[in-house]
Amino acid sequence: MQKTATIFFLPLFLFTILTCSNFKNKKETSQEELELSKTEKKLSQRYPVYTSSDQGQSWLPLKLNLPKNTQVSFLKDFGNEILIATDNNGLFITTENQSNSLHISADLPDQKINALHVFGNQIYIGVYRQGIFLTENNGKNWTNLNKDLPNLRVQGILKNGDDLIVGTDIGIYKSTKGGAWETTFSDHQIVSLNKANGKIIAGASQGTILSNDEGNTWEWIHQDGAAHSTEIINEEIIIMNVSGDFFRSKDWGKTWDNIFYRLRGQSYIYDVVQSGTSRIFSNNYGIHRSENGGTNWNLIYPREDLAFFDLLIKDNIIYGGTRTWNEWRRRK
């Protein structure tokens, strides 16, 4: 009897432990599922475009009836409206003073837009692996500009007077008045093109280059890592590297400051803009602001469930084009 009782007791004891353990695991799992559900809900409520009227301190969704899965690549000012180029749904233009939107790229060979440039009423776009296209009537008709273009992976576009300059995966090409494409820089991927004060800068896979003669010749002005993007703000060259490094030059590339900012691990800066007296940039941790010309930065809008991939200043309002981002789930 003693042995039988002991044998009966042990399974009951083990059953009790396992039951409690399973209940605990179920409780923990339920909590994890609850948190995941909250996350999924938060992500599902992402809007492709947000606006801020207080220098990036707070943001409100701009309800434009865009597809919910829209991943924004570029925002450009276009008269009273805004152009929205995306990574997956083509090109849109806002309508009715930015209260709605219209898809204007249905006739293009792909809906992944790699580059966007505006020159007056002309809209130039680089289409994924399909080259460069132009519309002069808000997307009703598109003109293919790819004749004899050596590389169709266009990443940057700049209209400069009669010249059209494009940056591709293998270099820079220039066409004057629609003429033949001329190679002006080769053997490097170009990711951005900017112009100010007669100078053109290009972000490249091995650094940043500058042209003082309308894009005919180029020289290296910075070779410390691969550029993700570049900007010219108040005659300062800004470089955002893939590594997360952030550089500034006030003398057109002769000397450089490596700008320090916190919260940069596993991330790089997507875009930087000047808004009044403030300078704003975005990365995977949210929106950062500087009140002293970009020397010191503070994270003013923590947001890790989405990324503000491109920023635009229009009529003293900051517009932020977003993409989904879930790195925050993995960060401990």
C-alpha positions as CSV (number, residue, x, y, z in Angstrom):
1,M,0.0,0.0,0.0
2,Q,2.8,2.3,0.9
3,K,4.5,1.8,-2.5
4,T,1.2,2.1,-4.3
5,A,0.3,5.3,-2.6
6,T,3.8,6.7,-3.3
7,I,3.5,5.8,-6.9
8,F,0.1,7.4,-7.1
9,F,1.3,10.5,-5.3
10,L,4.2,11.2,-7.6
11,P,2.3,11.4,-10.8
12,L,-0.3,13.6,-9.1
13,F,2.5,15.9,-7.8
14,L,4.1,16.0,-11.3
15,F,0.7,16.6,-12.9
16,T,0.2,19.6,-10.5
17,I,3.6,21.1,-11.3
18,L,3.2,20.6,-15.0
19,T,-0.4,22.1,-14.9
20,C,0.8,25.1,-13.0
21,S,3.8,25.5,-15.3
22,N,1.6,25.2,-18.4
23,F,-0.8,27.8,-16.9
24,K,2.1,30.1,-16.3
25,N,3.4,29.6,-19.8
26,K,-0.1,30.2,-21.2
27,K,-0.3,33.4,-19.2
28,E,3.0,34.6,-20.5
29,T,2.2,33.6,-24.0
30,S,-1.1,35.4,-23.8
31,Q,0.7,38.5,-22.6
32,E,3.2,38.2,-25.5
33,E,0.3,37.7,-27.9
34,L,-1.5,40.7,-26.4
35,E,1.6,42.9,-26.9
36,L,2.0,41.6,-30.5
37,S,-1.6,42.3,-31.1
38,K,-1.2,45.9,-29.9
39,T,1.9,46.2,-32.2
40,E,0.0,44.8,-35.2
41,K,-2.8,47.3,-34.5
42,K,-0.5,50.2,-34.2
43,L,1.3,49.2,-37.4
44,S,-2.0,48.8,-39.2
45,Q,-2.9,52.4,-38.3
46,R,0.2,53.8,-40.0
47,Y,-0.6,56.5,-42.6
48,P,1.8,57.0,-45.5
49,V,2.1,60.8,-44.9
50,Y,2.0,62.8,-41.7
51,T,2.3,66.5,-41.0
52,S,3.8,68.6,-38.2
53,S,3.2,72.3,-37.5
54,D,5.3,72.5,-34.4
55,Q,8.8,71.8,-35.8
56,G,8.5,68.0,-35.5
57,Q,7.3,67.9,-31.9
58,S,4.0,66.3,-32.8
59,W,2.6,64.7,-36.0
60,L,-0.9,64.2,-37.5
61,P,-1.8,61.8,-40.3
62,L,-2.6,63.4,-43.7
63,K,-5.6,61.4,-44.9
64,L,-5.2,61.1,-48.7
65,N,-6.9,57.8,-49.5
66,L,-3.6,56.3,-50.4
67,P,-3.3,52.5,-50.3
68,K,-2.6,51.4,-46.7
69,N,0.5,49.5,-47.7
70,T,2.1,52.5,-49.4
71,Q,5.8,52.8,-48.7
72,V,6.9,56.4,-49.4
73,S,10.2,57.1,-51.0
74,F,10.1,60.8,-52.0
75,L,7.9,63.9,-51.3
76,K,8.2,66.9,-53.6
77,D,6.6,70.3,-53.7
78,F,4.5,70.8,-56.8
79,G,2.6,74.1,-56.9
80,N,-0.3,73.9,-54.5
81,E,0.0,70.2,-54.3
82,I,2.6,67.5,-53.3
83,L,4.0,64.6,-55.4
84,I,4.4,61.3,-53.5
85,A,6.7,58.7,-55.0
86,T,6.5,55.3,-53.5
87,D,8.5,52.1,-53.4
88,N,5.6,49.9,-54.3
89,N,2.6,51.8,-55.6
90,G,3.9,54.3,-58.1
91,L,3.5,58.0,-58.2
92,F,0.6,60.1,-56.7
93,I,-0.3,63.8,-56.7
94,T,-2.4,65.3,-54.0
95,T,-5.5,67.1,-55.1
96,E,-8.0,69.6,-53.6
97,N,-5.3,71.3,-51.5
98,Q,-3.9,68.1,-50.2
99,S,-7.2,66.6,-49.1
100,N,-7.1,63.7,-51.6
101,S,-4.7,62.0,-54.0
102,L,-4.6,60.8,-57.6
103,H,-2.5,57.9,-59.0
104,I,-0.6,59.2,-62.1
105,S,1.8,56.4,-63.0
106,A,-0.4,53.5,-64.1
107,D,1.1,53.5,-67.6
108,L,4.7,53.1,-66.4
109,P,6.5,49.8,-66.7
110,D,7.0,49.4,-62.9
111,Q,5.5,51.0,-59.8
112,K,8.8,51.2,-57.8
113,I,10.1,54.7,-58.0
114,N,13.9,55.2,-57.4
115,A,14.2,58.9,-58.1
116,L,11.9,62.0,-58.4
117,H,12.7,65.5,-59.6
118,V,10.6,68.5,-60.4
119,F,11.5,71.3,-62.8
120,G,8.6,73.8,-63.3
121,N,5.7,71.7,-64.7
122,Q,8.1,68.9,-65.6
123,I,8.1,65.7,-63.5
124,Y,11.0,63.4,-63.9
125,I,11.1,59.9,-62.3
126,G,13.5,57.0,-62.2
127,V,11.6,53.8,-62.5
128,Y,13.1,50.6,-61.0
129,R,15.4,49.1,-63.6
130,Q,13.5,50.8,-66.4
131,G,15.3,54.2,-66.7
132,I,14.0,57.7,-66.7
133,F,10.5,59.1,-67.7
134,L,9.1,62.6,-68.1
135,T,5.6,64.0,-67.9
136,E,4.6,67.6,-68.5
137,N,0.8,67.1,-67.9
138,N,0.6,65.6,-64.5
139,G,1.0,62.0,-65.6
140,K,-1.6,61.9,-68.4
141,N,1.3,61.1,-70.8
142,W,4.8,59.9,-70.1
143,T,7.9,60.2,-72.3
144,N,10.6,57.6,-72.3
145,L,14.0,59.3,-72.2
146,N,16.1,56.2,-72.2
147,K,17.4,56.2,-75.8
148,D,21.1,55.1,-75.6
149,L,21.2,55.6,-71.8
150,P,24.0,53.2,-70.8
151,N,22.4,52.2,-67.5
152,L,18.7,52.1,-66.7
153,R,19.1,51.9,-62.9
154,V,18.5,55.6,-62.3
155,Q,18.9,56.7,-58.7
156,G,19.3,60.5,-59.0
157,I,17.9,63.2,-61.4
158,L,18.8,66.9,-61.9
159,K,17.5,69.3,-64.5
160,N,20.0,72.1,-64.9
161,G,19.0,74.6,-67.5
162,D,19.1,72.8,-70.9
163,D,21.0,69.9,-69.3
164,L,19.5,66.7,-67.8
165,I,21.9,64.9,-65.5
166,V,21.1,61.4,-64.1
167,G,23.0,59.3,-61.5
168,T,22.9,55.6,-62.1
169,D,24.3,52.4,-60.6
170,I,27.4,52.8,-62.7
171,G,28.0,56.6,-63.0
172,I,26.6,60.0,-64.1
173,Y,25.3,60.8,-67.6
174,K,24.4,64.1,-69.1
175,S,22.1,65.1,-72.0
176,T,21.9,68.6,-73.4
177,K,18.6,69.7,-75.1
178,G,17.6,66.0,-75.4
179,G,20.7,65.1,-77.2
180,A,22.9,62.0,-76.8
181,W,23.9,60.9,-73.3
182,E,27.5,61.7,-72.4
183,T,29.4,59.9,-69.6
184,T,30.8,62.5,-67.1
185,F,31.6,60.2,-64.2
186,S,31.9,56.4,-64.2
187,D,32.4,53.2,-62.1
188,H,30.5,54.3,-59.0
189,Q,26.9,54.1,-58.0
190,I,25.3,57.5,-57.6
191,V,22.4,57.8,-55.0
192,S,21.6,61.6,-55.0
193,L,22.1,64.8,-56.9
194,N,21.8,68.4,-55.5
195,K,22.6,71.8,-56.8
196,A,23.2,75.3,-55.1
197,N,25.3,78.3,-56.1
198,G,26.4,76.8,-59.4
199,K,27.8,73.8,-57.7
200,I,26.4,70.2,-58.0
201,I,27.1,67.5,-55.5
202,A,26.5,63.8,-55.9
203,G,26.3,61.1,-53.2
204,A,28.1,58.0,-54.2
205,S,28.8,54.4,-53.1
206,Q,32.4,55.5,-52.1
207,G,31.7,59.0,-50.9
208,T,30.7,62.4,-52.3
209,I,31.8,64.2,-55.4
210,L,31.4,67.8,-56.6
211,S,31.2,69.6,-59.9
212,N,32.0,73.3,-60.4
213,D,31.3,73.2,-64.2
214,E,27.6,72.2,-64.6
215,G,28.3,68.5,-64.2
216,N,31.0,68.2,-66.9
217,T,33.8,67.1,-64.5
218,W,33.8,65.9,-61.0
219,E,36.2,65.7,-58.0
220,W,36.0,63.7,-54.8
221,I,35.4,65.9,-51.8
222,H,34.6,63.2,-49.2
223,Q,35.6,59.6,-49.1
224,D,34.7,58.3,-45.7
225,G,32.0,55.7,-46.2
226,A,29.1,55.2,-48.6
227,A,26.5,58.0,-48.8
228,H,22.8,57.1,-48.3
229,S,21.8,60.6,-49.3
230,T,23.1,64.2,-49.5
231,E,21.5,67.7,-49.1
232,I,22.6,71.3,-49.4
233,I,21.1,73.5,-46.7
234,N,22.1,77.1,-46.3
235,E,25.2,76.6,-48.5
236,E,26.3,73.7,-46.2
237,I,26.8,70.2,-47.7
238,I,25.2,67.5,-45.6
239,I,26.1,63.8,-46.0
240,M,24.1,61.0,-44.5
241,N,26.2,57.8,-44.7
242,V,24.9,54.2,-44.7
243,S,27.0,53.6,-41.6
244,G,24.9,56.2,-39.7
245,D,27.7,58.8,-39.8
246,F,26.6,62.4,-40.3
247,F,28.9,64.9,-41.9
248,R,28.7,68.7,-42.6
249,S,30.9,71.0,-44.6
250,K,30.5,74.8,-44.5
251,D,33.2,75.5,-47.2
252,W,32.0,73.3,-50.1
253,G,34.0,70.2,-49.0
254,K,37.3,71.6,-48.0
255,T,36.8,70.7,-44.4
256,W,34.3,68.5,-42.6
257,D,32.6,68.1,-39.2
258,N,31.5,64.7,-38.1
259,I,28.2,65.4,-36.3
260,F,27.5,63.5,-33.1
261,Y,24.0,62.4,-32.2
262,R,22.5,59.9,-29.8
263,L,20.3,56.9,-30.7
264,R,21.9,55.8,-34.0
265,G,22.6,52.1,-33.6
266,Q,21.4,49.9,-36.4
267,S,20.2,52.9,-38.3
268,Y,21.2,55.7,-40.6
269,I,19.6,59.1,-41.2
270,Y,16.9,59.1,-43.8
271,D,16.5,62.8,-44.5
272,V,17.4,66.2,-43.1
273,V,15.6,69.6,-43.6
274,Q,15.7,73.1,-42.4
275,S,12.4,74.3,-40.8
276,G,12.6,78.0,-39.7
277,T,15.4,78.2,-37.3
278,S,15.4,74.5,-36.6
279,R,17.1,71.6,-38.4
280,I,15.2,68.3,-38.4
281,F,16.3,64.8,-39.3
282,S,14.7,61.3,-39.1
283,N,16.1,57.9,-38.5
284,N,14.7,54.6,-37.1
285,Y,14.3,56.1,-33.6
286,G,12.1,58.9,-34.7
287,I,12.5,62.7,-35.3
288,H,15.5,64.6,-34.0
289,R,15.9,68.4,-33.9
290,S,18.7,70.9,-33.6
291,E,18.3,74.5,-32.6
292,N,22.0,75.5,-33.3
293,G,22.4,74.8,-36.9
294,G,23.0,71.0,-36.6
295,T,25.7,70.9,-34.0
296,N,23.7,69.4,-31.2
297,W,20.6,67.2,-31.6
298,N,17.8,65.9,-29.4
299,L,15.3,63.2,-30.1
300,I,12.0,65.1,-29.8
301,Y,9.5,62.5,-31.3
302,P,10.4,58.9,-30.5
303,R,8.6,56.6,-33.0
304,E,10.0,53.2,-33.8
305,D,7.0,51.4,-35.4
306,L,7.5,53.4,-38.6
307,A,10.2,55.3,-40.4
308,F,9.9,58.9,-41.7
309,F,11.7,58.1,-45.0
310,D,11.5,61.5,-46.6
311,L,10.8,65.0,-45.2
312,L,9.4,68.1,-47.0
313,I,8.9,71.7,-45.9
314,K,5.9,73.4,-47.5
315,D,4.2,76.6,-46.2
316,N,5.9,76.2,-42.8
317,I,4.5,72.7,-42.4
318,I,6.7,69.6,-42.3
319,Y,5.5,66.6,-44.3
320,G,6.8,63.2,-43.5
321,G,6.5,60.3,-45.9
322,T,6.6,57.0,-44.0
323,R,7.4,53.3,-44.4
324,T,6.7,50.4,-42.0
325,W,9.5,49.5,-39.7
326,N,9.6,46.9,-36.9
327,E,13.2,47.0,-35.7
328,W,12.0,48.3,-32.3
329,R,10.5,44.8,-31.6
330,R,13.9,43.3,-31.7
331,R,15.8,45.9,-29.7
332,K,16.3,45.1,-26.0
